[in-house]
Amino acid sequence: MPGAGRRVVSAIMFYPRGGSSHGVRAFARRLPREGWRTTLLSGSRSDAGALRDARHFYDDVSDLRVVDFTASLRAADPLDPPAGAVPLQPSYEDRPGAPDVVFARLDDAALERQTRAWAQVLDKAGAGGAAVLHLHHLTPLNAAAALVAPDVPIVAHLHGTELLMAERIAAGAPASWTHAAAWGERLRGWAQAAQLVVIATPRGARRAARVLELPHERIALVPNGVDARRFSPAGIDRDALWRRVLLDEPRGWLPGGEPGTWRARPQDVAALSHDVVLLAAGRFTAVKRLPQLIAAFDEVRRRLGGCGVSLVLVGGHPGEWEGEHPAQTIERLGARGVLLAGWYDHDELPALLRASDAVVLASERESFGLVLVEGMACERPAIAMRAGGPAEIVRDGETGWLVEPGDDEHLVAALIAATGDRSERERRGRLAREDVLARFTWSAVTHRLALVLDEAATRS
């Protein structure tokens, strides 16, 4: 068995809020079954509800160490809090006014504060005695590990957002990213210092090799996975679910507003009982290209006579968005049939997927695209771009529709094709689940990661 009872310290500095957190949780749950005793370190917020509290999110991880940012958020400068508080995590995204500022704006002193704080966390968790450190993303955790566990091999697990920032720096960062060049060097240095670098797809591996200047033999492929028992086809009272989600207990939100401040029209919710329902899920980040998706959908509705299809957007942490908020896009275009469901816990997502007819992702720079796999596991075909991770996940013509990047007309055509042929949707949906069972179950994926950890420990 991989691991043979050795110990791995797995760490993510970000509090739970995105797809990488779900992967971290799944690996931490399952690695002990592969023979790896696992200690998990995670950032957390106890001030923002259960979904962002690592104690709740990772509640079934037996050895969990939590770093709570609540105290730092109360400080005048969350990145330079009073002694005893761990500085707030920075971000790979640049959202004006957000307390978690983009890494590329942090100076050397801010990096030093992050490194010292996380070095203490790693040291307290016994990182120096681990067989391997499994560090998610490229962050000051890597610098901290070099201080307290210099002889312990590192497996750096990339989730794509760090590549987006590194690529933007390489292409020419905004003037506001005052320390971009230094952060570009750090990302490359941390990746190159790792024993092995894990990434989800071959396309992602090529990107990582290029922007981080890594030899291909140092990169290991481990896709994200899905719990195919939880994400599975099942009957559902679709009308009742959408009434609850969109009318009775609404969570959609407007810019600056709380969950429930965006309200669906009752007639739009009623239409879901007979419309083809397309579902997009994720955070409201620029890479998701939600304005482009809404515009394409609006054109689809126009060509179909203004009815027959609806688009439900699930996600968006309240108060967190980049660029134009979907509600602003809807208002600007006068788009009908676009409904904001708000944020739901991962455990609630299967029901929403079952109440839809297809899952759609318009991102052209998606490193993986876990929601596609989850929808496919529920026998929902996928509509995505022929780029990044989705191009590795979706089999065009078999498990979904792939769209050429930059081709808005092709996206419209794919949405119309998916909308117009129920038997074809169902055929592709059945094949989609079969494909997920063959390639993307968590048990198979975790076994692959365990082999990577074993190789890193053996190489050292």
Secondary structure, 3 states (H helix, E strand, C coil): CCCCCCEEEEEECCCCCCHHHHHHHHHHHHHHHHCCEEEEEEEECCCCCHHHCHHHHCCCCCCEEEEECHHHHCCCCCCCCCCCCCCCCCECCCCCCCCCCEHHHCCHHHHHHHHHHHHHHHHHCCHHHCCEEEEECCCHHHHHHHHHCCCCCEEEECCCHHHHHHHHHHHHCCCCCCCHHHHHHHHHHHHHHCCEEEECCHHHHHHHHHHCCCCHHHEEECCCCECCCCCCCCCCCHHHHHHHHHHHCCCCCCCCCCCCCCCCCHHHHHHHHCCEEEEEECCECHHHCHHHHHHHHHHHHHHCCCCCEEEEEECCCCCCECCCCHHHHHHHHCCCCEEEEECCCHHHHHHHHHCCCEEECCCCCCCCCHHHHHHHHCCCCEEEECCHHHHHHCCECCCEEEECCCCHHHHHHHHHHHHHCHHHHHHHHHHHHHHHHHHCEHHHHHHHHHHHHHHHHHHC
